[in-house]
Amino acid sequence: SQQGEEDPQALSIQEGENATMNCSYKTSINNLQWYRQNSGRGLVHLILIRSNEREKHSGRLRVTLDTSKKSSSLLITASRAADTASYFCATVDGANSKLTFGKGITLSVRP
Amino acid sequence: EAQVTQNPRYLITVTGKKLTVTCSQNMNHEYMSWYRQDPGLGLRQIYYSMNVEVTDKGDVPEGYKVSRKEKRNFPLILESPSPNQTSLYFCASNSFGNEQFFGPGTRLTVL
C-alpha cells in the first residue's frame, strides 16, 4: 500500500535554481524521511523529520512537515547538476517501524 | 565501516531454480527489510523483520521467503522464481524509529 505520494513526478530545473518537492500521506505517522537514489543504486538517507517537528535543515536541504495537512516538502537550494537523481519520501507509522515509500520524483538539474 | 551488503549484485537465472540473495548488516540493527523496485511502482516492501526469529509480510510477499536466525543476516529466498520476479532488490536495516540504511541492490533476471 502506498502511503507517501510525491509531487511532481518529474522536475527539470537550471543549475542554481531551487527545487521544491512535495509529499502527501494518508494516515498518522511517527516520522517522515526523504531519500535520494542515483540511477540503479541504493537509496541514501537525506533527512528525517519527526511528527512533533515542523522544519529541519541539513546543508542545502530544508524539510517541512505539516501534520494537519498530512504533507511534507523538500527544498534543495542552489541546485547542482550532481543533485540529479530520484527523490523518495517515506513514512513511518506506529511501533513496527515499517517504512512506506512513495513512487519518487525524478529531478534533473541542467548545467 | 557501517554498511549493508548484498550478494550477488547481479543474477540471471531460469524459471523454477531456487535461489537465495544474502543480506548482512554490521550496525546491530534490530529491523531489517527487503524491497523490490520496479519502474513506475517505486519501492515495495516484500518482508520485514523486527528482530531475530520475528518476520512478517510486507506488501508483496507472494513467491518469497525470508529467515532471521541471526541479527546481522536476513536472506531472501525464492523457492521457484518466475519471470515476474525480475526486478531490482534492496535490503535495508535500521534501529527502531530511525533512518534505514540500504544495500547496493541485486538485479535479478528470471528467464
Chai-1 contact restraints between the chains, C-beta under 6 A:
chainA,res_idxA,chainB,res_idxB,connection_type,confidence,min_distance_angstrom,max_distance_angstrom,comment,restraint_id
A,S1,B,D59,contact,1.0,0.0,6.0,A-B,restraint_1
A,Q33,B,E99,contact,1.0,0.0,6.0,A-B,restraint_2
A,G42,B,F102,contact,1.0,0.0,6.0,A-B,restraint_3
A,G42,B,G103,contact,1.0,0.0,6.0,A-B,restraint_4
A,G42,B,P104,contact,1.0,0.0,6.0,A-B,restraint_5
A,G42,B,G105,contact,1.0,0.0,6.0,A-B,restraint_6
A,L43,B,F102,contact,1.0,0.0,6.0,A-B,restraint_7
A,H45,B,E99,contact,1.0,0.0,6.0,A-B,restraint_8
A,L48,B,E99,contact,1.0,0.0,6.0,A-B,restraint_9
A,S97,B,Y31,contact,1.0,0.0,6.0,A-B,restraint_10
A,S97,B,F96,contact,1.0,0.0,6.0,A-B,restraint_11
A,L99,B,Q100,contact,1.0,0.0,6.0,A-B,restraint_12
A,F101,B,G42,contact,1.0,0.0,6.0,A-B,restraint_13
A,F101,B,L43,contact,1.0,0.0,6.0,A-B,restraint_14
A,K103,B,G42,contact,1.0,0.0,6.0,A-B,restraint_15
A,G104,B,G42,contact,1.0,0.0,6.0,A-B,restraint_16
